[in-house]
Amino acid sequence: MQPGARLLSAGRAALDETEWITPVQMAHYLTQWGLLPRDLNAQAARRILENETPPPVVPTDDVKTRSARVRLPAQWEAMEAVIIAFPIWYPPLWQTHAAMMAAITPAARVDVLIPAPEWAGAIRLTLREREILWDHVRFLVIPTDDIWVRDYGPIVGCDANGTRVAVDAVYDPLETYPQTRDDSLPTRWASVDDMPVCALDLHIEGGNIWSDGAGTLIMTQEVLERHMPMTRDEIERALKGAFDFEKLILTPYLWREETRHIDLLCKLADARTILVGAPTPFKNAARLRATAELFRRESNAAGERYRVIELPMPAPYLNGLVYPVWRTYTNALTVNGRVLMPVFGVPQDQEALTIYQHAMPAHHIIPIPCAAAANGGGTVHCLTKEVPRGA
């Protein structure tokens, strides 16, 4: 979880618990932050919201648990849905999430997590000018404390029969920020579709796992440090208790990046092609170079050597003039023939888009504006969690 997330969502958890969400107050909030469509004022918005009868889904307390070993499909396999936690209390991110919803809904369902039913109508009203296929949007009333659903969301895999199982790993809330509700999201989300849940007694987060769906898992060395004094062999055996894989590749992680996750360092384009941030003159040059060299020497579980393609790394900037934020193009989402690639309004954006188009020519590469999201240390991949189709 990025330290900047506390800046992005300051006060959100406390506000979620209040009773202030009336049509009048919601219309005022949307007006105050300039979120309403251009043809609506606060009074018109209030009237629409008063007559809105949103039908969001509420999870049940009936959770199926089971012990299962699952294969983690690669992102380029068929996906049913993508989960996002809507940034209710951080208006600058509403348009980022709108862009992601517009890019995903032609190809997959979007599960939108909201803290209260009333927000479904407000979001539909606010984003009505966007080209979002609302029939492919499902609002789920599942309050969360943060927006980075990649890390605490369900890790959905398929067992030997093709049945989907949500793996629920241990998620560690930050001591200084309320995140107690986030750790329970996998079970609450799974209950909506009656999906079984398998508990994993390891402290891992979705942002630190790439799978090629064919026996290879890629993580950073953070997984070793998180579980000390366990040895690598012990950790690998524990991982194999939940995930069906043959080979684990561990990489360095970015300097002064708190999550130390793999999705800020590299991205699998296909089973033998990996995109890696290019070495820069800043502190991460050696780590990025070492990562690229590692994959040039490595092969996947099938014995195929990797093709390494380097992406530009924009210069970092200081969040609050203190914390360095690393903006990376590897923090992208692949879903059903589309790639949602973060862009930051910098010259390197076009070069990165061209590289993606060359590396993944069968995919539609869609730029997603992420200048505001990057302030929290993550972008598209950190803000989404894909759900594969079952058998």
N, C-alpha and C positions, 0 to 999 in steps of 0.2 A: 504494500500500500504506500503510495507516494505521500511525502509530507505535505506537498501542495494540495492534496485532497482536502486537508483540513481547512485550507483557505477557500477552496471551491465550495465546500458544503458547510461552512461555519454556521452553527445555530440550527442546522436542518433537523437534527434528531429532536431537539426540544420543540421546534415548531410543529413537527409531525404529531405531537401528543396534544396539541391545543384543540379547542372547539371553534376556532375562528373561521372555518371554511364554510361560509355562507355565499350564495351567489353575489351579494353586494360586495363582500370583502374580496372574493376571488376576482371579480371584475375590476376592482380597484388595484389589486396586485398586478393583474395582466396589463392594465393601463399604465401603472407606475413604471413598469419595466419595458414598455414599448413592445409588448408581445402580441397585441391584437392586430388582426389584418387591417389594412389601411382604410377600409370602408366601414369600420366599426368603431363606435365610441363606447365608453363604459356603460352607459344606460342600455344601449342595444345589446351589448354582451351580457349584461345582467338578465335581460328578458330571455335571451336564448338559453342561458344557463339555468334559469328557473324552470324552463319547460323541458330541459334535457333529462332524459331517463337512461343514463348509461347502464349497460349490462355487463360490467366487469365480472370476472370469475374470482371467487374466493376459495382459497385452499381448504382442505378438510384436515381433521386430526387423524385420519385413518392412513397410516403409512405402512407399506409393506417393506419388511426388511428381509434380506437374504444374503447368503454368502455366495459370491460369484467371482469368477475371473473373466474379465472382459477385454475384448480387443478395442483399442481406441482408434476409430476411423480417422484417416487423414482428412484435412479440411477440404481437399479437392474431391472427396467422395460426396455422395448425395446427402444433403442436409434438409431437415424438415423445418427447422426454426432457428431463430437467433434471439437470445434473451438480452434485454437492456434494462437498466434501472434508470427511469427517467429523472433528469436532474431538476426536480421541482424547485428547489431553493437556490439554484444557480442559473439565473436567466441567460447569461452569455453562452451557455451550452445548449439551450433549446434548439438553436438552428443547426448545431452539429448533429444532434440526435435526429432532427428532422431530415437532414441530408442522408444519414445512415438509413432511416426508415424508408425514404424514397428509393434508395439504392437497393435495399434488401427485398422489399415487398413484391416486386415483380418476379422474384426467384424463390422466396421462402416466407413463411409466417414470421412475424415479429411478436414476441411476448414482451409486453411493456409492464414493468413492475411499478406500481403506484401505491402511495400510502393510504389513500382513501378513495371511495368510488367516485366522488365529485370530480376528481382530477381527470377522469376519462373524457368527460364532456369538455373540460377546459382545454385539454391537449388537442382534441379533434377540432375545436373552434379555432384555436390559435394557429394550427397548422393546416387549415383548410385550403389555403392557396398552394400548398406544396403538392407535388405529384406523388402522393402516397396512396397505395391501394388499401383502403381501410378494411376491405373484406379479409385482408391478410394480416390484420393487426388484432391481437388478443390482449386486452388489459387484464392484469392479474393484481388483485388487491393483496399485495405482500409487502408490507413496510420493510425497508432496509435502511441502514444507517449511512451507506456510502454508495457511490455510483460505479465503482470499479468492479463490476460484476464478474469479470474474467477470473478474478482471484478467488472469490468465495462462492461462485456459482457451481452448479452440478457438473461433474465431469462424466459425461454420458458415453458409455460404451456398449458393445453388443456381446452377449455371451455366445457359447458354441452353437446355440439354436437360433441366433439372430435376434433374440429378445433384448430389448434395451434395458440397461441398468444404470441408475445414477450413483456414481461413486461419491461418497461424502467424506472427504478428507478433513483433517483438523485445520481450521482457520484461526489464526492468532490475531485477535483484535489489538489495536494499538492501545497502550496503557493510558495515553492522554486524550483519547478520542472515543466516544461511544460507538461501538460496533458490535454489540452483543447480538443484535438481530441478524447480522450478516452470516454468522456461522451456521445458522439453522436454515438458510435459504434452500439448500439442496433437498431436504426432506419436505419443506413446504411446497416447493415447486413441483416435486415428483408426485405429491398427493393429488394434484390437479388432474393428472392423466393416469392415475393409478399405477405409476411406474415403480417397480421395486428399487430399494435403496440398499447399497452395500457400504458399510462403514469401513474406512481405512484409517488406521491409527498411525498416520504419518502427517507431519506438518508440511504439506505441499500446497501450492497455489496454481491455478490454471495458467497463469502467465509464465510459468516455468516448465511447461511441457509442450514439446512438439512431437507429434507422432506421424510416421509415414504410413500407418495402417497395415504395415507388412513386417512388423517385428522390430522396428527401431524406435527408441525413445531418445529424445535429446533434451538435456537440462543443463543448467549451469552448476558449478561447484557449490553454489549456495545450498543445495540439498544436503551436501556433506556437512557443512558448517552448522546448518539448522539442527542436525540430529547428532551432534557430538555428544558422547564418545562412541557412537555406533561407527563401525567400519563401513567402507564402501560395499563390501560383500554382504554385510548384514542389511544395509539399506536396500541393496538391489534385490535381495531375497524377499524383503517386505513388500517392495513394489510389485514383484512377480506374484505375490499373493493376491493382488487385485487386478493387475494388468497382464495381458498375454503379450509378451514381447521376448525377444532373444538378445538384443544388444542395446546397451545403455551408453550413450556418448555424453560426456560432461565437458563443458567449455568454461573459459573464464567468464567474468561478468564485468559490467561497466564500473568504472571508478566513481565513487561518490554517488551511486545510484542506489537508493535504499532497498528497493525490491530485489535487485540483483537477478532479475528474471531474463529468461532466454529470448522473449519476444521483443526486447529492446536491443538485442544484439544481432539476431539473424532470423531468417524465415525460410521454411521449406516451400519451394515453388512446386516441386514434385518429388518423387522418391529419391531422385539422384541429383537434384539441382537445389542449391542453397544460396540464398541472398544474404550477404554479410555487409555490415557497414564498413566503408573504406577507412583505412588508417588516416587520422587527422593529426595536425600539429599540436593538438591539445593532449590532455592527460591520458586519453583512452587509446592513443595510437598503438602502443605496444600490445594492449589487450585485443584490439580489433585485428591487428596483424597476426597475433598468435591464433586467434579463432579461425581466420581464413586459412592459415597454414595447417591447422589441425584437420580441417575438412579436406584439404588437398591431399593429405596423407591417408585419410580415413575412407572406409567403405561402409555401406549400410548393411543391414542384416542379411540381405541377399548377395552380398559380396560385390556390389556395384560401387565403383569409385564415384566420388562426388564431383560435380561441376560447380565451381565456386564463382559467383558473380557478385561484384562489389557495387554497393549503392553509396551515393554521396552522404556525408554526415554534416548537416548544417552546424554552424558554430553554436556552442551552448550559450545560454543567457542565465542570469542570476535571478531566481525567484525570491522576491523580497530583498534583493541585493545581497543574499547570503547563500542560498542553496543553488548549485548548478543544475539546470534542466537540460537533459540530453534529448534532442528531437531526432527521432529515428524513423526512417521509412519502412523498416522491417515490422513495425507495429501495425500490420495490415491484416484484414480479414478476407479469407477466400470462402465464397459461398455460391455453390451451384453455377459455376461458370463466370462468376464476377469476383473482382478483387477490389475491396474498398481500401484505397491507399491514402494515408494522411498527407495533407499538404499544409504548409505553414506560411504561405505568402512570401517565400524567399526564392532567390534565383535557382536553387538546387531542385525546386519542385519539378520543373519540366524535365530535367535530366533523369530524375527518379522515375517519372512516368514513362519516359522512353525506354529505360532499362526494364521496367516491369513488362511493357508491351513486347519487348524482345525475348525476355525470359519466359513469359507465359502467353504466347501468341494466340492460344485458343480461348483466352479469357477477355472479358470486358473490364478494362481498368477504369475505375471510377474515383476521381479525387474527392476527398472529404475534407473540408476546411477544419483544421484542428489547432489553430493558433491559441485559442482560449483553453482548450483541453490540455494542451501541452504544458500549460502553466502548472498543472497538477502532476506532471511527470509521465503521463501516458496519453494514448490517443485511441484509435479505432479498436485495435485488438483488446486493449485493456478495458474498454467500455462495452464489450460484447462477449457473449458466450454461445457458441453454436451447439445445436442439438441434431445429431445424425438421425437419418431415417432407420427404422428397424428392418427386419426381414420382410 
